[in-house]
Amino acid sequence: MSAFRFAYHVLGFESLGPAMTSRRLAGICELMMSGKRLLKQALVLTVAQVKGLHTALKNTALHVYDRTMVAYLLFALYGRCRNSDLALIKSFEADFSDEGGYVVIHTCNHKTGRLATLKTRLMPIIIPARGVDGEVWVKEALAVFDAAGVELSDQIDGPLVHAPSSSVDGFMKRGLRSSEVSAMLRRFINVAEPVPGDGMESPSSHSLKATALSWCARYGLSPATRSLLGRHTNALIETYAIYSRDLMCAPTAELQRVIDEIADGSFCPDNPRSEFFRRKDQAHDMEKAAGRAPGFDDCASVKSSLAVPSLMSELHDFQGEEVPGCAGTVLQPPARGPELDGDAALVEGQVVEESDDSDSSTDSSGCLSSDDSDLVEPPPKVKRFRARIPEGQRWYVHSKSHLVHRFDGDDHNGLRFLVCGKRLTEAFTLCTEASA
């Protein structure tokens, strides 16, 4: 079908039009597609691995070209970039201080820019300057670029970093290939090369784009914000709005907030879902118990155990609270029985069970006094409603909706109809006062 489309649209073989619209051929292609191997995605980097890249960037014992490659990996990671996004950039703008800031890279060469109008429009890549280690890593990265001879002029019109030459000191004219970036990434994070045909997922160059977006998804940012951060053309109806620099300010600020919470330990995306978030007091207590200085965190080493309090997600914090003065009392909603529609009016017989509480004494606040603290609290008042079926009526309840319907004997040619007009089928069962 791909060859037919190429021949029809590009080469002009109009006689292949019926073959392209054949539902039989399209169905065969879908069956063939379902038999292919499962989608193999790149693994998302852990926070510990990203911190390892920051450590390698600061390691002056490494060769300057190695540190340059690490800086390139960090720019791609925090910029949510594919390797092709940094293969042909227009300009590089630094806007940061010792407290933080951003780096803006403009490019026209990106995967989603297939249309001619998009290829002539600059796309800003806004990169937060503060990393998961809590420091401004861009300053060190630019110093390494300067030491290696990477030129970041106003008009670059080329890759962010050229491929290093193996023969002499310097860089080649071409940029880095995706396979080279994948190999460098696995070597710096100490991951073995994948074995062809094993089907196991492994980190690759696409992990640099997926890591920060995965953090945002686990943090709970909206899909629209994540689409803007990933520079997806389906983020808005007007796709050209994605390439506005001002439109990216708020999403990048939210990404910086996610990174900051990873740095201070209040958000650990590598933990199980129930332990993504933890309060600051919990983090302080755990670090104090472990003999570490407050603020030091290694998300990869945080595990739930019996010796330390379990780290529960903030999504699980909205639980029922105890009522003051009624400790240990659990309020449960009454069991819900079959509901009645408009055709079955229940006659409610109210039965109220009350307990004699004359022997129980309370103080002015409503709580038990010390003398009566050992007494058993009386059961709460419970109201029960029972249905009474009038004489001469038959009620039926639906097995799925649990709605009660009345049947007055309407029968036409063997078909029975309820008062509401529905047919009385096998889905209805006869309802008694107890089941109603």
C-alpha positions in Angstrom: 0.0 0.0 0.0 2.9 2.3 0.7 4.3 1.6 -2.8 0.8 2.2 -4.3 0.5 5.6 -2.6 4.0 6.6 -3.8 3.2 5.6 -7.4 -0.2 7.3 -7.3 0.7 10.6 -5.6 4.3 11.1 -6.7 4.6 9.2 -10.0 1.1 9.9 -11.2 -0.2 6.4 -11.8 -3.9 7.3 -11.6 -5.0 3.7 -12.5 -3.9 2.6 -8.9 -6.7 4.7 -7.4 -9.1 1.8 -6.9 -6.4 -0.3 -5.3 -5.7 2.5 -2.7 -9.4 2.6 -1.8 -9.9 -1.1 -1.6 -11.2 -2.1 1.8 -10.0 -5.7 1.3 -6.4 -4.5 0.8 -6.6 -2.1 3.7 -7.9 -4.9 5.9 -5.1 -7.2 4.9 -2.6 -4.4 5.7 -4.1 -4.0 9.2 -3.9 -7.7 9.8 -0.2 -7.7 8.7 0.4 -4.7 11.0 -1.0 -6.4 14.0 1.5 -9.3 13.5 4.5 -7.0 13.8 6.6 -6.9 16.9 5.5 -4.8 19.8 6.5 -1.2 20.0 10.0 -0.8 21.5 10.4 2.4 23.3 13.5 4.0 24.8 13.8 3.8 28.6 13.4 6.9 30.6 16.5 7.9 32.6 16.4 7.7 36.4 17.1 10.7 38.6 20.3 9.0 39.8 21.5 8.6 36.2 20.8 12.3 35.5 22.7 13.3 38.6 25.5 11.1 37.3 25.7 13.2 34.2 25.9 16.3 36.3 28.8 14.7 38.2 30.6 13.8 35.0 30.2 17.4 33.8 32.0 18.7 36.8 34.7 16.0 36.8 37.8 17.8 35.6 39.6 14.4 35.3 37.7 13.6 32.2 38.8 14.7 28.8 37.3 18.0 27.7 35.6 16.4 24.8 33.9 13.9 27.1 32.6 16.7 29.2 31.5 18.5 26.1 29.4 15.4 25.1 27.9 15.3 28.6 27.0 19.0 28.3 25.3 18.2 25.0 23.3 15.4 26.6 22.1 17.7 29.3 21.0 20.4 26.8 19.0 17.7 25.0 17.6 16.3 28.2 16.4 19.5 29.8 15.4 20.9 26.4 13.2 17.8 25.6 15.1 17.5 22.3 15.6 14.7 19.8 19.1 14.6 18.3 17.7 16.0 15.0 16.3 19.0 16.9 19.9 20.2 17.6 21.3 19.2 14.2 20.7 22.6 12.6 20.1 25.5 15.0 20.0 29.2 14.1 21.0 30.9 17.4 21.9 30.3 21.0 20.8 32.7 23.7 21.8 32.5 27.4 19.6 34.2 30.0 20.5 33.0 33.5 22.2 34.1 36.7 23.5 32.3 39.8 19.9 31.9 41.0 18.6 30.3 37.7 17.3 31.2 34.4 16.9 29.8 30.9 18.7 29.1 27.6 16.9 29.7 24.4 17.9 27.8 21.2 16.2 28.6 17.9 15.9 26.0 15.2 13.9 25.3 12.0 15.0 21.7 11.6 12.6 19.6 13.7 10.6 16.4 13.1 7.1 18.1 13.2 8.1 20.8 10.7 7.2 19.0 7.5 5.2 21.8 5.9 7.0 24.6 4.1 5.4 27.2 6.4 6.8 25.5 9.4 10.2 25.1 7.9 10.5 28.9 7.5 9.4 29.6 11.1 11.9 29.5 14.0 11.0 27.2 16.9 12.3 28.2 20.3 13.7 25.5 22.6 13.6 26.9 26.1 15.9 25.0 28.6 15.8 25.6 32.4 19.2 26.4 33.8 18.7 24.7 37.2 19.0 21.0 37.3 18.0 18.1 39.5 21.1 18.5 41.5 19.9 21.9 42.6 22.6 23.9 40.9 22.8 26.0 37.7 24.5 23.5 35.4 24.4 25.8 32.3 27.3 27.9 33.6 29.6 24.8 33.8 28.4 23.5 30.5 29.2 26.8 28.7 32.6 26.9 30.3 33.3 23.4 28.9 32.0 24.4 25.5 34.4 27.4 25.5 37.4 25.1 26.6 36.6 22.6 23.8 36.3 25.3 21.1 32.6 25.1 20.5 31.5 28.3 18.9 28.1 29.7 19.8 27.8 32.9 17.7 24.7 34.8 16.8 24.2 32.9 13.6 25.3 29.3 14.0 23.4 27.6 11.1 24.7 24.2 12.1 24.7 21.6 14.9 25.0 22.6 18.5 28.0 20.4 18.8 29.9 18.9 15.9 31.1 15.3 15.9 34.6 15.1 17.5 37.4 14.0 15.3 39.3 10.9 16.3 42.5 11.6 14.4 43.3 15.1 15.5 42.1 17.4 18.2 39.0 19.2 16.9 35.6 18.6 15.5 34.4 17.4 12.1 32.0 19.4 9.9 29.1 17.0 10.4 26.9 16.8 13.5 26.4 13.9 15.8 24.4 10.9 14.7 21.6 9.4 16.8 23.5 6.1 17.1 26.6 8.0 18.4 24.5 9.9 20.9 22.9 6.7 22.1 26.2 5.0 22.5 27.7 7.9 24.4 24.6 8.1 26.7 24.8 4.4 27.6 28.5 4.7 28.3 28.2 7.7 30.5 25.4 6.2 32.6 27.2 2.8 32.7 24.5 0.7 30.8 25.5 -2.2 28.6 24.9 -2.1 24.9 21.7 -3.8 23.8 21.8 -7.2 22.2 20.2 -7.3 18.7 17.0 -9.3 18.7 16.5 -9.6 22.5 13.6 -7.1 22.5 14.6 -5.5 25.7 14.2 -1.7 26.1 17.4 0.3 26.7 18.3 4.0 26.9 18.9 5.7 23.6 19.0 9.2 22.2 15.2 9.4 22.4 15.4 8.9 26.2 16.7 12.5 26.4 13.4 13.8 25.0 11.2 11.4 27.0 12.7 11.8 30.4 11.6 15.3 31.4 8.2 14.7 29.8 7.8 11.6 31.8 8.6 13.5 35.0 5.9 16.1 34.1 3.4 13.3 33.5 4.1 11.7 36.8 4.0 15.0 38.6 0.5 15.6 37.1 1.0 18.5 34.7 -1.9 18.9 32.2 -1.7 17.2 28.8 -1.7 20.7 27.1 1.3 21.8 29.1 3.2 18.5 28.3 2.3 18.9 24.6 3.8 22.4 24.6 6.9 21.2 26.4 7.3 18.4 23.9 6.6 20.9 21.0 3.9 18.7 19.6 1.9 20.2 16.8 -1.4 18.9 18.2 -1.1 21.0 21.4 -3.4 23.7 20.0 -5.8 24.0 17.1 -3.7 26.7 15.6 -0.4 24.8 15.4 1.7 27.9 14.5 1.1 29.2 18.1 3.4 26.5 19.4 6.3 28.3 17.8 5.7 31.5 19.9 8.4 32.0 22.5 6.0 33.7 24.9 3.6 30.7 24.8 6.4 28.5 26.1 7.2 30.6 29.2 4.6 29.3 31.5 5.1 25.6 30.7 8.9 25.9 31.1 8.4 27.6 34.4 6.2 24.6 35.5 9.0 22.2 34.3 11.5 24.2 36.4 9.2 23.7 39.4 9.1 20.0 38.8 12.9 19.9 38.6 13.2 21.9 41.8 11.0 19.5 43.7 13.0 16.6 42.5 16.1 18.4 43.7 14.8 19.0 47.2 13.4 15.5 47.5 9.7 16.3 47.7 9.0 14.6 44.4 10.7 11.3 43.4 9.5 10.1 40.0 11.5 6.8 40.2 9.5 5.6 43.2 6.3 3.6 43.0 3.2 5.7 42.2 2.1 5.8 45.8 5.4 7.3 46.8 5.9 9.9 44.1 5.3 12.7 46.6 6.3 13.2 50.2 5.9 16.1 52.6 8.9 18.2 53.6 8.6 17.2 57.3 8.6 13.5 56.2 11.7 14.1 54.2 13.4 16.0 57.0 12.6 13.2 59.5 13.8 10.5 57.2 17.1 12.3 56.5 17.6 13.0 60.2 17.0 9.3 61.0 19.4 8.3 58.3 22.1 10.6 59.6 22.1 12.8 56.5 22.0 16.5 56.2 18.6 18.0 55.4 18.2 18.5 51.6 20.4 15.6 50.6 18.4 13.2 48.6 18.9 10.2 46.4 15.5 9.2 44.9 16.8 5.9 43.7 17.6 4.8 47.3 14.2 5.8 48.8 12.4 2.6 49.6 9.4 1.9 51.8 10.1 -0.3 54.8 8.8 -1.1 58.2 11.5 0.9 59.9 10.6 4.2 58.3 7.2 5.8 57.6 5.7 4.9 54.3 5.8 7.6 51.7 2.3 8.2 50.5 1.3 10.2 47.5 -0.4 13.5 47.9 -3.2 12.1 45.8 -4.0 9.7 48.7 -4.0 12.4 51.4 -7.7 13.3 50.8 -9.1 10.7 53.3 -11.9 10.9 55.8 -11.1 12.7 59.0 -12.2 11.7 62.5 -15.0 13.7 64.0 -13.9 15.6 67.1 -15.3 13.9 70.3 -16.1 10.7 68.4 -12.8 8.9 68.2 -13.0 5.5 66.7 -16.5 6.1 65.2 -16.8 5.3 61.5 -19.7 6.8 59.6 -20.9 4.6 56.8 -23.5 5.5 54.2 -26.6 3.4 54.3 -26.8 0.5 51.9 -28.5 1.5 48.7 -31.2 -0.8 47.5 -33.2 -0.8 44.3 -34.3 2.7 43.2 -37.8 3.5 42.1 -38.7 5.3 38.9 -41.7 7.7 38.6 -44.1 4.8 38.1 -43.5 3.1 41.4 -44.3 5.4 44.4 -43.0 3.8 47.6 -45.1 4.0 50.7 -42.4 4.4 53.4 -42.9 2.9 56.8 -40.3 4.6 59.0 -38.9 2.5 61.7 -36.6 4.4 64.1 -34.5 2.5 66.6 -33.5 4.6 69.6 -31.3 3.7 72.5 -31.6 4.8 76.1 -28.8 7.1 76.9 -30.0 8.3 80.3 -27.1 6.4 82.0 -24.4 8.0 80.0 -23.0 11.3 81.3 -21.2 13.9 79.3 -19.5 17.1 80.1 -20.2 20.5 78.7 -18.2 19.8 75.5 -20.1 16.7 74.7 -17.2 14.3 75.5 -17.3 11.5 78.1 -16.1 12.4 81.6 -13.2 10.5 83.2 -15.6 8.5 85.5 -17.6 7.2 82.5 -14.7 6.8 80.1 -14.9 3.0 80.4 -18.6 2.9 79.4 -19.6 1.7 76.0 -20.9 4.4 73.8 -24.5 3.9 72.8 -25.1 3.0 69.2 -26.2 5.9 66.9 -29.8 6.4 65.9 -30.5 4.6 62.7 -33.4 5.2 60.4 -34.6 2.4 58.2 -37.1 2.8 55.4 -39.1 -0.2 54.3 -41.3 -0.3 51.2 -44.9 -1.4 51.4 -46.4 -2.8 48.2 -50.1 -1.9 47.9 -52.5 -4.7 47.4 -53.2 -5.6 43.8 -49.8 -4.3 42.6 -46.8 -6.2 41.4 -43.3 -4.7 41.3 -40.4 -5.9 39.2 -36.8 -4.8 39.6 -34.3 -4.7 36.7 -31.2 -6.8 37.2 -28.7 -4.2 36.1 -30.2 -0.7 36.7 -32.0 -1.9 40.0 -34.9 0.4 39.2 -38.3 -0.8 40.4 -41.2 -0.8 37.9 -44.9 -1.5 38.4 -46.9 -4.0 36.4 -50.6 -3.7 36.2 -51.3 -6.7 34.0 -51.0 -5.0 30.6 -50.8 -7.9 28.2 -51.0 -7.7 24.4 -50.7 -10.9 22.3 -48.5 -12.5 24.9 -46.3 -9.4 25.4 -46.4 -7.9 28.8 -45.7 -4.2 29.3 -44.9 -2.2 32.4 -46.7 1.0 33.4 -43.8 3.1 32.0 -44.2 1.4 28.6 -41.1 -1.0 28.7 -41.5 -4.6 28.0 -41.4 -7.0 30.9 -38.5 -9.3 29.9 -36.3 -11.8 31.6 -34.1 -9.0 32.8 -36.8 -8.1 35.4 -37.4 -10.2 38.5 -40.4 -10.0 40.9 -39.7 -7.6 43.7 -40.9 -8.2 47.3 -41.1 -5.7 50.2 -37.9 -7.2 51.6 -35.9 -6.8 48.4 -37.4 -3.4 47.6 
